[in-house]
Amino acid sequence: MPIQTVFHRIPGFLILIFAGLTTQAQICNGSFGDPVVNITFGTPGNSDGQEYVPASSYIYTNSFCPDDGYYTITSTTANCFGSTWYTVSSDHTGGGNFMLVNASFQPGDFFLTKVSNLCPNTTYEFSAWIMNVVNRFGSILPNITFHIEKPDGTVLASFESGDIPMTTSPQWKPYGFLFTTPPDNAEIVLRLTNNAPGGIGNDLGLDDITFRPCGAKVSAQIEGSSTDTVNICEGNLTTYTFLGTASALYQSPVYNWQVSTDSGATWNDIPGATGLTYVRSPVSTPGDYWYRLSVVDATVAGFTSCKIGSNFLIINVHPKPFVDAGTDRVYIKGYPVTLSASASGENISFNWMPTSYMNDPSTLNPTVAPPVNIIYTLYAQSAFGCSNQDSMEVKVAGGIFVPNAFTPNNDGKNDYWRIPYLDIGFNAEVNVFNRAGLLVYHVSGAVVSWDGKFNGQPQPAGVYVYVITFKQNTFPKMKGTITLIR
């Protein structure tokens, strides 16, 4: 459907309206500030909205198929009235609630709220998303009038949606217009009136009502970049310079660069960044860093609702891939070793170096059988060019040597009984018994490292018996003695 531009002139106010949009469109020719009103009707299990319905107007129900003259706050609706309503699976943005209204038989108000602390004598955009939920041809079409009023009923601006047509599928559509707040910054009233009667049809969903200040143009750019978004890797020490411009319509502008680390949900002023130029120092922590220049006239600088923001400048600091080549391993001739590496990240690719004596270098778990000791390095690179690496060594041994003594006296020399060539890939079970036959040490499929203690208590000097079994019968059982020397 083409965009339709309509001008409505009310004494003292020029209202520019974009109606019949199939997608959201900005109706502000300058730049926006943050929404100072943002009515979303909550989320499933945490709804709000009943306070916006005029008293003695509509009746709340918890059914997602409200009858005539009823409304509900819901995240979905389905199979209503013989499926003459669409199945609506989500609100406008997804994951939240919306207001679902089945019109009363008599036209009247169905939404009313007061708004305060707006910026005085400032143009605001009002917008809301509406869906005609009826899919039955010949039904009554919703027809809404949006009113912006003073508390005494004086109309500041209004806009009529006209008949909201039935669609071939459930579609949220935006409706909005501009209005100017009074110079005295008085409280204003938002009123939504359904002009059509209830009955067969005139049923609608309402969502995401916002007020945003619309000011003169503010823009920002990254010096030397043709785009507003730059992707870099953690550890990148590049310094970026942001350049801002603001319309001359700001007579006494107050500037502040702001940063957001949650994709624009919240913004924080950057201390000292109060000029048109800001030099961004390197940030080592991975994350998405959004920046913008905010401008407000000095005469209304005390009102946060008066700030106007530029376009976003985004520096995405991407993490290096996680790379773990695995623990060092031991290869005994005739018993190839399967490496246990891991790597993850943003759409990574990886490769081994060298690939010698590997059965399949394209996997993270290749089997190797080198003739001599060798160090393998695993390299990984993300889709954004961020790289990382890790290495491990495969040692070649003629067999499994079991030390027959150790001295756990904490002198830093031979304090642990270890079996250096018992590779974890052999999945061996190692048990150590004292002379009384009591099991004092046990480990299975892991590195052998006994400190000479049992249940935290040092064991006496003497001879102990070890038994090594291999669960996969890789090697024959091994049995012998070790001497604990103190």
Backbone hydrogen bonds, N-H to C=O, Kabsch-Sander energy under -0.5 kcal/mol:
donor,donor_aa,acceptor,acceptor_aa,energy
4,Q,19,A,-1.4
5,T,3,I,-0.5
6,V,4,Q,-0.5
6,V,17,I,-2.3
8,H,15,I,-2.6
10,I,8,H,-0.6
10,I,13,F,-2.2
13,F,10,I,-3.7
15,I,8,H,-2.9
15,I,13,F,-0.6
16,L,14,L,-0.5
17,I,6,V,-2.4
17,I,15,I,-0.5
18,F,176,G,-0.7
19,A,4,Q,-1.8
19,A,17,I,-0.6
21,L,174,P,-0.5
29,N,27,I,-0.5
31,S,215,G,-1.9
33,G,213,P,-1.9
36,V,211,F,-2.5
37,V,211,F,-1.1
39,I,209,I,-2.9
40,T,38,N,-0.8
43,T,46,N,-1.5
46,N,43,T,-3.0
48,D,41,F,-0.9
52,Y,49,G,-1.8
53,V,50,Q,-1.2
57,S,54,P,-1.4
58,Y,54,P,-0.7
59,I,69,G,-2.1
61,T,71,Y,-2.1
69,G,102,N,-2.1
70,Y,67,D,-2.1
70,Y,102,N,-0.6
71,Y,59,I,-2.1
72,T,100,L,-2.1
74,T,72,T,-0.5
74,T,98,F,-2.4
77,T,88,V,-1.9
84,T,80,C,-1.3
84,T,81,F,-0.8
85,W,80,C,-1.1
86,Y,133,V,-3.3
88,V,77,T,-2.2
88,V,86,Y,-0.7
89,S,87,T,-0.7
91,D,96,G,-0.5
97,N,42,G,-2.5
98,F,74,T,-2.9
99,M,206,L,-2.8
100,L,72,T,-2.9
100,L,98,F,-0.5
101,V,99,M,-0.5
101,V,204,L,-3.1
102,N,70,Y,-2.4
103,A,101,V,-0.7
103,A,202,N,-1.7
108,G,194,N,-1.5
110,F,192,L,-2.4
111,F,192,L,-1.3
112,L,52,Y,-3.4
113,T,190,L,-2.1
115,V,188,I,-2.9
121,N,182,P,-1.3
122,T,119,C,-0.7
124,Y,179,F,-3.4
125,E,212,R,-3.1
126,F,124,Y,-0.6
126,F,177,F,-2.9
127,S,210,T,-2.0
128,A,175,Y,-2.3
129,W,207,D,-2.7
130,I,173,K,-2.9
131,M,205,G,-2.0
133,V,131,M,-0.8
133,V,203,D,-1.5
134,V,203,D,-0.6
135,N,84,T,-2.8
137,F,135,N,-0.6
139,S,136,R,-1.3
140,I,200,I,-3.0
144,I,162,G,-0.6
145,T,193,T,-2.4
146,F,159,F,-3.2
147,H,145,T,-0.5
147,H,191,R,-2.9
148,I,157,A,-3.0
149,E,189,V,-2.6
150,K,154,T,-2.8
153,G,150,K,-2.4
156,L,148,I,-3.1
156,L,154,T,-0.5
157,A,148,I,-1.8
159,F,146,F,-2.0
161,S,144,I,-3.3
161,S,159,F,-0.5
164,I,142,P,-3.1
173,K,130,I,-2.3
175,Y,128,A,-2.7
176,G,18,F,-0.5
177,F,126,F,-1.8
178,L,16,L,-0.6
179,F,124,Y,-2.3
181,T,122,T,-2.4
185,N,182,P,-1.7
188,I,115,V,-2.7
189,V,149,E,-3.0
190,L,113,T,-3.1
191,R,147,H,-2.2
191,R,189,V,-0.5
192,L,111,F,-2.6
193,T,145,T,-2.5
194,N,108,G,-2.7
195,N,143,N,-3.5
195,N,193,T,-0.7
196,A,143,N,-0.6
198,G,104,S,-0.9
201,G,199,G,-1.3
202,N,140,I,-3.1
204,L,101,V,-2.2
205,G,131,M,-2.4
206,L,99,M,-2.6
207,D,129,W,-2.3
209,I,39,I,-2.1
210,T,127,S,-2.4
210,T,208,D,-0.5
211,F,37,V,-1.6
212,R,125,E,-1.9
214,C,123,T,-3.2
215,G,31,S,-3.0
215,G,213,P,-0.6
219,S,245,T,-2.6
221,Q,243,L,-2.1
223,E,221,Q,-0.6
223,E,241,T,-3.0
225,S,222,I,-2.3
230,V,314,I,-2.8
232,I,230,V,-0.5
232,I,316,N,-2.9
234,E,318,H,-2.6
236,N,233,C,-2.1
240,Y,280,R,-1.5
242,F,240,Y,-0.5
242,F,278,Y,-3.5
243,L,221,Q,-2.9
244,G,276,L,-2.6
245,T,219,S,-2.5
247,S,217,K,-2.3
250,Y,247,S,-1.6
251,Q,249,L,-1.0
254,V,296,V,-2.4
255,Y,253,P,-0.5
255,Y,274,T,-0.5
256,N,294,S,-1.7
257,W,273,A,-2.8
258,Q,292,R,-2.7
259,V,268,N,-2.4
260,S,290,W,-2.4
265,A,262,D,-1.1
268,N,259,V,-2.1
270,I,257,W,-2.8
273,A,270,I,-2.2
274,T,272,G,-1.7
278,Y,242,F,-2.2
280,R,240,Y,-3.6
280,R,278,Y,-0.7
281,S,279,V,-0.6
287,G,317,V,-2.2
289,Y,287,G,-0.6
289,Y,315,I,-2.4
290,W,260,S,-2.7
290,W,288,D,-0.6
291,Y,313,L,-2.8
292,R,258,Q,-1.6
294,S,256,N,-2.7
294,S,292,R,-0.5
295,V,308,I,-2.7
296,V,254,V,-1.3
298,A,252,S,-2.6
300,V,297,D,-2.0
301,A,298,A,-1.0
303,F,300,V,-2.1
304,T,302,G,-0.7
306,C,303,F,-1.7
307,K,304,T,-1.2
308,I,295,V,-2.6
309,G,32,F,-2.7
310,S,293,L,-1.5
313,L,291,Y,-2.7
314,I,228,D,-3.1
315,I,289,Y,-3.0
315,I,313,L,-0.5
316,N,230,V,-2.8
316,N,314,I,-0.6
317,V,287,G,-3.1
317,V,315,I,-0.7
318,H,232,I,-3.4
318,H,316,N,-0.8
322,F,344,S,-2.5
324,D,342,S,-2.7
329,R,393,E,-2.5
331,Y,395,K,-3.7
332,I,330,V,-0.6
332,I,335,Y,-0.7
333,K,397,A,-0.8
335,Y,332,I,-2.6
337,V,368,V,-2.4
339,L,337,V,-0.6
339,L,366,P,-2.8
341,A,364,L,-1.6
342,S,324,D,-2.6
344,S,322,F,-1.9
347,N,345,G,-1.4
349,S,381,Q,-2.4
351,N,379,Y,-2.2
353,M,377,T,-2.2
358,M,355,T,-1.5
359,N,367,T,-2.0
363,T,360,D,-1.6
368,V,337,V,-3.2
369,A,357,Y,-1.3
374,I,394,V,-2.1
376,Y,374,I,-0.5
376,Y,392,M,-2.6
377,T,353,M,-3.0
378,L,390,D,-3.2
379,Y,351,N,-2.8
379,Y,377,T,-0.6
380,A,388,N,-2.4
381,Q,349,S,-2.8
382,S,386,C,-2.8
383,A,346,E,-2.7
385,G,382,S,-1.8
388,N,380,A,-1.9
390,D,378,L,-1.6
392,M,376,Y,-2.3
394,V,374,I,-3.0
395,K,329,R,-2.8
395,K,393,E,-0.6
397,A,331,Y,-2.5
397,A,395,K,-0.5
401,F,399,G,-0.7
402,V,400,I,-0.5
406,F,483,T,-1.8
407,T,414,N,-2.6
409,N,407,T,-2.4
414,N,412,G,-0.5
417,W,450,W,-2.5
418,R,416,Y,-0.8
422,L,419,I,-1.8
423,D,421,Y,-1.3
426,F,423,D,-1.9
427,N,424,I,-1.6
429,E,469,T,-3.0
430,V,428,A,-0.5
430,V,443,V,-3.1
431,N,467,V,-2.3
432,V,441,Y,-2.4
433,F,465,V,-3.0
434,N,438,L,-2.1
437,G,434,N,-2.0
440,V,432,V,-2.8
440,V,438,L,-0.6
441,Y,432,V,-1.3
443,V,430,V,-1.9
445,G,428,A,-3.0
450,W,417,W,-2.0
454,F,457,Q,-2.6
457,Q,454,F,-1.9
459,Q,452,G,-2.8
462,G,484,L,-1.9
464,Y,482,I,-3.1
465,V,433,F,-2.4
466,Y,480,G,-2.7
467,V,431,N,-2.5
468,I,478,M,-3.5
469,T,429,E,-2.3
469,T,467,V,-0.5
471,K,427,N,-1.4
471,K,469,T,-0.6
472,Q,426,F,-0.5
473,N,470,F,-2.2
478,M,468,I,-2.9
480,G,466,Y,-1.9
482,I,464,Y,-2.5
483,T,404,N,-2.3
484,L,462,G,-3.2
484,L,482,I,-0.6
485,I,406,F,-2.5
485,I,483,T,-0.7
